Amino acid sequence: MAASGLKASDLQAFNFAAAGHDGVLSDESGALVIKPCTAREVAFYTSASEHPKFQKWMPTFFGTLELSGSEPAAGPVTSNRNTSIVLQSLTYGFCKPCVMDIKLGAQLWDDEAPQEKRDRLDAVSNATTSSSLGLRIAGMKVWKGEAAGGYKVFDKHYGRTFTAENCSQAIEEYLSADISEEQKKLIVGRFLRKVTEVREMLEEQESRMYSASFLFVYEGDREVLGTALEEEEENAKKPPKGEDDDSEEDEKAKKVEELKLIDFAHANWTPGKGPDENALQGVRSTERLLAELVK
């Protein structure tokens, strides 16, 4: 769906932002996320097509909207704070999405940040696992089942209570949805493989991203998850589809898990400067934490 097709009446609050970002909206279908942005973030998404290996791990970008009027219309990015970016919603296709936002990097500020902001973010980093592991749990939403009261929400303060020694407990909590142990092991294994792929990709890229995140999503309803896994098996037996085949069936398919990099307000391409070791520290720590759970 193109950004220009959206109307103000189509938009509603987005309820699955794990890190509690303000002002995040969704369209009626739930397929799109509309969130405040900067010109720098839009430029990063726009130029990502020149970096296809990196772009594979970003949400699909549909353009921008100006929400200052009653009828949002697609338009160029301005300095107006009403500019929003329109992205693929990573929770679309799930029945009970369980979401975790892991903020990457020990350094959380970019070169344009004033000294006050640098000092404040350095203090947060030094007091949390951002410094020691290069990652911090920024928020989670976990489906515990109807009998247990539905969703359990963990805000940014939850992730700040952990140390390098016990951070794995937060990952285990994220994976404690109302699913079977067998399903949990399968999800962890898939996440581990994807994080490894991201790490290998970033080791070959020349870019910098500060305060970017991993966004993890998996299906928290065990019956729906079981059906999604059965559908995957059936679809794997079918002949591969051509490029012109109708994708409507794919859109209706239930999803098992999803993982992307998000939040590029402080990101840019840096040819000649080598890999992003700041972000890679967090990616490698995430990889290690998941590997421990697979054992």
C-alpha positions in Angstrom: 0.0 0.0 0.0 1.5 3.3 -1.0 1.8 6.1 1.5 -0.2 8.4 -0.7 -3.2 6.1 -0.3 -3.5 6.7 3.4 -6.1 9.0 5.0 -6.3 10.5 8.5 -9.3 8.3 9.2 -7.3 5.2 8.4 -4.9 5.7 11.3 -5.1 4.4 14.8 -2.8 3.9 17.8 -0.2 1.1 17.3 -0.4 -1.2 20.3 2.7 -3.4 19.8 5.6 -0.9 20.1 7.8 -2.9 22.5 10.0 0.1 23.5 7.0 2.4 24.1 7.7 5.0 21.4 5.3 7.9 21.4 3.2 8.8 18.4 3.4 5.5 16.6 0.3 4.8 14.5 -1.0 2.0 12.3 -3.5 1.7 9.4 -6.8 -0.1 9.9 -5.4 -3.4 8.6 -2.4 -3.4 10.9 -0.1 -4.0 7.9 1.6 -0.5 8.2 3.3 1.4 10.9 3.4 5.2 10.7 5.9 6.8 13.1 7.6 10.2 13.6 11.0 10.5 11.8 13.9 12.7 10.8 15.1 13.5 7.4 18.2 11.5 8.1 16.2 8.3 8.8 14.2 8.8 5.5 17.5 9.3 3.6 18.9 6.1 5.1 15.8 4.1 4.1 15.7 5.7 0.6 19.4 4.9 -0.1 19.2 1.4 1.3 18.3 0.0 -2.2 22.0 0.6 -3.0 22.9 -1.8 -0.1 20.6 -4.8 -0.8 22.3 -7.1 1.8 21.6 -4.6 4.5 18.1 -3.7 3.2 17.1 -7.3 3.5 17.1 -6.8 7.3 15.1 -3.6 7.3 11.3 -3.2 7.4 9.9 -2.4 3.9 9.8 1.4 3.4 6.7 2.9 1.8 7.5 6.6 1.9 6.5 9.5 4.2 3.3 11.3 5.3 2.7 14.8 6.6 0.2 14.5 9.5 -0.2 18.2 10.2 -3.5 18.5 8.5 -6.7 16.5 8.8 -5.9 14.7 5.5 -2.4 13.3 5.5 -0.7 13.4 2.1 2.5 11.9 0.8 5.1 14.6 0.6 8.8 15.4 0.9 10.6 15.3 4.2 10.7 18.7 5.9 12.0 19.8 9.3 8.4 19.8 10.5 7.9 17.3 13.4 4.7 16.2 11.8 6.6 14.2 9.1 6.1 10.5 9.6 7.7 7.5 7.9 5.5 4.6 6.6 6.9 1.1 7.2 5.9 -2.5 7.1 4.5 -3.6 10.4 6.5 -6.5 11.7 3.6 -7.7 13.9 1.2 -8.1 11.0 0.3 -11.7 10.3 0.6 -12.7 13.9 -2.4 -13.5 16.2 -0.6 -12.9 19.6 2.7 -11.3 18.6 5.4 -11.4 21.3 7.8 -8.5 20.8 11.2 -7.6 22.1 13.3 -4.5 21.3 17.1 -4.9 21.9 18.9 -1.6 21.6 22.4 -2.1 20.0 25.7 -0.5 20.8 27.7 0.8 23.8 27.8 4.3 22.3 24.2 5.5 21.8 24.9 9.0 20.4 26.1 10.1 17.0 28.6 12.8 16.0 25.8 15.5 15.8 24.7 15.0 19.4 25.4 17.9 21.8 27.6 17.3 24.8 24.6 17.2 27.2 23.0 14.4 25.3 26.3 12.5 25.0 26.8 12.7 28.8 23.3 11.6 29.5 23.4 8.6 27.1 26.9 7.6 28.3 25.5 7.5 31.9 22.7 5.2 30.8 25.2 3.0 28.9 27.6 2.8 31.8 24.9 1.9 34.2 23.4 -0.9 32.1 24.3 -3.8 29.8 24.8 -1.3 26.9 28.3 -0.8 28.1 29.3 -4.3 29.0 27.4 -6.2 26.3 26.7 -3.6 23.7 23.0 -4.3 24.0 20.1 -3.4 26.3 16.5 -4.8 26.5 14.5 -1.7 25.6 11.1 -3.3 26.0 9.0 -6.5 25.7 5.5 -7.7 25.3 4.8 -11.4 26.0 1.6 -13.2 25.6 1.0 -15.4 28.7 -2.4 -16.8 27.8 -5.9 -15.8 28.6 -5.8 -17.6 32.0 -2.7 -15.7 33.0 -4.2 -12.3 32.1 -3.1 -11.9 28.5 0.0 -9.8 27.7 2.7 -9.0 30.2 4.5 -5.7 29.4 8.1 -4.9 30.3 9.1 -1.3 29.8 12.6 0.3 29.4 13.2 0.2 33.1 13.0 -3.6 33.2 16.0 -4.0 30.9 18.1 -1.6 32.9 18.0 -3.9 36.0 20.1 -6.6 34.4 23.9 -7.1 34.3 26.1 -8.9 31.9 25.9 -12.0 34.1 22.2 -12.3 34.3 20.9 -10.7 31.0 20.0 -14.2 29.7 17.2 -14.2 32.2 15.5 -11.4 30.2 15.8 -13.4 27.0 14.3 -16.4 28.8 11.4 -14.2 30.0 10.7 -13.0 26.5 10.5 -16.7 25.3 8.1 -17.6 28.1 4.9 -17.2 26.1 2.1 -19.7 26.2 3.9 -22.1 23.8 5.3 -25.6 24.1 9.0 -26.3 25.0 9.4 -27.8 21.5 8.0 -24.7 19.9 10.3 -22.5 22.1 13.4 -24.4 21.0 12.4 -24.1 17.3 11.9 -20.3 17.7 15.2 -19.8 19.5 17.0 -21.8 16.8 15.5 -19.6 14.1 16.3 -16.4 15.9 19.9 -17.6 16.4 20.3 -18.3 12.7 19.0 -14.9 11.7 21.1 -13.0 14.2 24.1 -14.9 12.8 23.2 -13.8 9.3 22.9 -10.2 10.5 26.3 -10.4 12.1 27.9 -11.7 9.0 26.2 -9.0 6.9 27.3 -6.2 9.2 30.9 -7.5 9.2 30.9 -6.8 5.4 29.1 -3.4 5.5 30.4 0.1 6.0 27.8 1.9 7.9 27.1 3.4 11.3 23.9 3.2 13.3 23.5 4.6 16.9 20.5 3.6 19.1 19.2 1.2 16.4 17.6 -2.0 17.6 16.9 -5.6 16.8 13.1 -6.2 16.8 12.1 -9.8 17.5 8.6 -11.1 17.0 7.1 -14.6 17.4 3.7 -16.1 17.6 2.7 -16.5 21.3 -0.5 -18.5 20.8 0.6 -22.2 20.8 -2.4 -23.4 18.6 -1.9 -20.6 16.1 1.8 -21.3 16.1 1.2 -25.0 15.5 -1.0 -24.1 12.5 1.6 -21.7 11.1 4.3 -24.4 11.3 2.0 -26.9 9.6 1.3 -24.3 6.8 5.0 -23.9 6.4 5.5 -27.6 5.9 2.7 -27.7 3.3 4.0 -24.7 1.4 7.5 -26.2 1.3 6.1 -29.1 -0.6 4.6 -26.9 -3.3 6.5 -25.8 -6.4 8.1 -22.4 -6.2 6.0 -19.4 -7.3 6.9 -17.2 -10.1 7.3 -13.4 -9.7 3.9 -12.7 -11.3 2.0 -15.1 -9.0 -0.7 -13.6 -6.8 0.7 -12.8 -3.4 -2.7 -12.6 -1.6 -2.2 -16.1 -0.2 1.2 -15.1 1.2 -0.4 -12.1 2.9 -2.9 -14.3 4.6 -0.3 -16.9 5.8 0.2 -17.1 9.5 3.7 -16.1 10.6 6.0 -18.0 13.0 8.7 -15.5 13.7 10.3 -12.3 12.4 13.5 -10.4 13.0 14.6 -7.0 11.6 16.9 -4.1 12.4 14.9 -0.9 13.2 15.3 2.7 14.2 17.7 4.5 11.9 17.3 8.1 13.0 21.0 8.1 13.7 22.3 6.0 10.8 24.3 6.6 7.7 26.5 4.8 5.2 30.3 5.3 5.8 32.3 4.1 2.8 35.9 3.5 3.6 35.5 3.4 7.4 35.0 -0.4 7.9 32.3 -2.3 9.8 30.2 -0.9 12.6 32.0 -2.4 15.5 29.8 -0.5 18.0 26.6 -2.2 16.7 28.4 -5.5 16.1 29.3 -5.7 19.8 25.6 -6.0 20.6 24.8 -8.3 17.7 27.6 -10.7 18.9 26.3 -10.6 22.4 22.8 -11.3 21.2 24.1 -14.2 19.2 25.9 -15.6 22.3 22.9 -15.3 24.6 20.7 -17.1 22.1 23.4 -19.8 21.6 23.4 -20.5 25.3 19.6 -21.2 25.2 20.0 -23.6 22.3 22.5 -25.8 24.3 
